Amino acid sequence: MSTMTLAVADEMKQKMNSFPEMNWSEVARQAFSQKLEDLEFLQKFKEKSKLTEADAMRLGAEVSKAVSQKLRKKAK
């Protein structure tokens, strides 16, 4: 197994220290693993997709607008 060193903000480290029972290395391993799974899924999806980058940007903007409107309604 390889070793990796991470830098975290001092405030985050202080908060982490308040939970000494946590295995922070395992938490990081799980987060890395999940992120890799997500990226691999997106990569496979992208390879099979017929959408152009412009299509993806347009759809992303539409989704963002819809989510924004929904959140504004909830905030009222």
Phi and psi restraints in degrees (value plus and minus 20) as a CYANA .aco file:
   2 SER   PHI    -104.3   -64.3
   2 SER   PSI     140.6   180.6
   3 THR   PHI    -131.7   -91.7
   3 THR   PSI     119.3   159.3
   4 MET   PHI    -150.6  -110.6
   4 MET   PSI     120.4   160.4
   5 THR   PHI    -129.7   -89.7
   5 THR   PSI     112.7   152.7
   6 LEU   PHI    -136.1   -96.1
   6 LEU   PSI     127.5   167.5
   7 ALA   PHI    -125.5   -85.5
   7 ALA   PSI     112.8   152.8
   8 VAL   PHI    -148.5  -108.5
   8 VAL   PSI     135.8   175.8
   9 ALA   PHI     -81.7   -41.7
   9 ALA   PSI     128.3   168.3
  10 ASP   PHI     -75.2   -35.2
  10 ASP   PSI     -62.0   -22.0
  11 GLU   PHI     -82.4   -42.4
  11 GLU   PSI     -61.0   -21.0
  12 MET   PHI     -84.5   -44.5
  12 MET   PSI     -62.9   -22.9
  13 LYS   PHI     -80.3   -40.3
  13 LYS   PSI     -62.0   -22.0
  14 GLN   PHI     -81.1   -41.1
  14 GLN   PSI     -62.7   -22.7
  15 LYS   PHI     -85.7   -45.7
  15 LYS   PSI     -60.8   -20.8
  16 MET   PHI     -82.6   -42.6
  16 MET   PSI     -59.1   -19.1
  17 ASN   PHI     -83.6   -43.6
  17 ASN   PSI     -41.4    -1.4
  18 SER   PHI     -97.5   -57.5
  18 SER   PSI     -23.8    16.2
  19 PHE   PHI    -146.4  -106.4
  19 PHE   PSI      49.4    89.4
  20 PRO   PHI     -86.2   -46.2
  20 PRO   PSI     -37.2     2.8
  21 GLU   PHI     -95.6   -55.6
  21 GLU   PSI     -33.3     6.7
  22 MET   PHI    -100.3   -60.3
  22 MET   PSI     119.2   159.2
  23 ASN   PHI    -114.0   -74.0
  23 ASN   PSI      71.2   111.2
  24 TRP   PHI     -85.5   -45.5
  24 TRP   PSI     -47.4    -7.4
  25 SER   PHI     -84.7   -44.7
  25 SER   PSI     -60.3   -20.3
  26 GLU   PHI     -88.5   -48.5
  26 GLU   PSI     -59.4   -19.4
  27 VAL   PHI     -78.8   -38.8
  27 VAL   PSI     -65.0   -25.0
  28 ALA   PHI     -84.4   -44.4
  28 ALA   PSI     -63.4   -23.4
  29 ARG   PHI     -78.6   -38.6
  29 ARG   PSI     -64.2   -24.2
  30 GLN   PHI     -85.5   -45.5
  30 GLN   PSI     -60.3   -20.3
  31 ALA   PHI     -84.7   -44.7
  31 ALA   PSI     -62.7   -22.7
  32 PHE   PHI     -82.5   -42.5
  32 PHE   PSI     -63.8   -23.8
  33 SER   PHI     -81.7   -41.7
  33 SER   PSI     -65.0   -25.0
  34 GLN   PHI     -83.7   -43.7
  34 GLN   PSI     -62.9   -22.9
  35 LYS   PHI     -83.8   -43.8
  35 LYS   PSI     -61.3   -21.3
  36 LEU   PHI     -82.7   -42.7
  36 LEU   PSI     -62.3   -22.3
  37 GLU   PHI     -79.8   -39.8
  37 GLU   PSI     -64.4   -24.4
  38 ASP   PHI     -81.3   -41.3
  38 ASP   PSI     -66.2   -26.2
  39 LEU   PHI     -85.8   -45.8
  39 LEU   PSI     -59.9   -19.9
  40 GLU   PHI     -85.1   -45.1
  40 GLU   PSI     -60.1   -20.1
  41 PHE   PHI     -81.4   -41.4
  41 PHE   PSI     -67.5   -27.5
  42 LEU   PHI     -82.6   -42.6
  42 LEU   PSI     -58.1   -18.1
  43 GLN   PHI     -82.7   -42.7
  43 GLN   PSI     -65.8   -25.8
  44 LYS   PHI     -84.9   -44.9
  44 LYS   PSI     -61.0   -21.0
  45 PHE   PHI     -81.5   -41.5
  45 PHE   PSI     -64.5   -24.5
  46 LYS   PHI     -83.0   -43.0
  46 LYS   PSI     -59.3   -19.3
  47 GLU   PHI     -83.0   -43.0
  47 GLU   PSI     -54.0   -14.0
  48 LYS   PHI    -109.8   -69.8
  48 LYS   PSI     -32.4     7.6
  49 SER   PHI     -96.7   -56.7
  49 SER   PSI     124.3   164.3
  50 LYS   PHI    -122.9   -82.9
  50 LYS   PSI     -17.8    22.2
  51 LEU   PHI     -90.6   -50.6
  51 LEU   PSI     122.4   162.4
  52 THR   PHI    -104.3   -64.3
  52 THR   PSI     147.9   187.9
  53 GLU   PHI     -81.5   -41.5
  53 GLU   PSI     -58.3   -18.3
  54 ALA   PHI     -82.9   -42.9
  54 ALA   PSI     -61.5   -21.5
  55 ASP   PHI     -79.8   -39.8
  55 ASP   PSI     -65.3   -25.3
  56 ALA   PHI     -83.0   -43.0
  56 ALA   PSI     -61.3   -21.3
  57 MET   PHI     -85.2   -45.2
  57 MET   PSI     -61.4   -21.4
  58 ARG   PHI     -83.9   -43.9
  58 ARG   PSI     -65.8   -25.8
  59 LEU   PHI     -83.9   -43.9
  59 LEU   PSI     -60.7   -20.7
  60 GLY   PHI     -80.9   -40.9
  60 GLY   PSI     -61.4   -21.4
  61 ALA   PHI     -84.9   -44.9
  61 ALA   PSI     -60.7   -20.7
  62 GLU   PHI     -84.1   -44.1
  62 GLU   PSI     -62.4   -22.4
  63 VAL   PHI     -84.3   -44.3
  63 VAL   PSI     -65.2   -25.2
  64 SER   PHI     -79.5   -39.5
  64 SER   PSI     -62.5   -22.5
  65 LYS   PHI     -83.5   -43.5
  65 LYS   PSI     -64.4   -24.4
  66 ALA   PHI     -84.2   -44.2
  66 ALA   PSI     -62.3   -22.3
  67 VAL   PHI     -84.9   -44.9
  67 VAL   PSI     -62.5   -22.5
  68 SER   PHI     -80.5   -40.5
  68 SER   PSI     -65.2   -25.2
  69 GLN   PHI     -82.5   -42.5
  69 GLN   PSI     -61.3   -21.3
  70 LYS   PHI     -83.5   -43.5
  70 LYS   PSI     -63.2   -23.2
  71 LEU   PHI     -87.5   -47.5
  71 LEU   PSI     -56.1   -16.1
  72 ARG   PHI     -84.1   -44.1
  72 ARG   PSI     -59.7   -19.7
  73 LYS   PHI     -84.3   -44.3
  73 LYS   PSI     -60.2   -20.2
  74 LYS   PHI     -87.1   -47.1
  74 LYS   PSI     -52.6   -12.6
  75 ALA   PHI     -93.2   -53.2
  75 ALA   PSI     -39.1     0.9
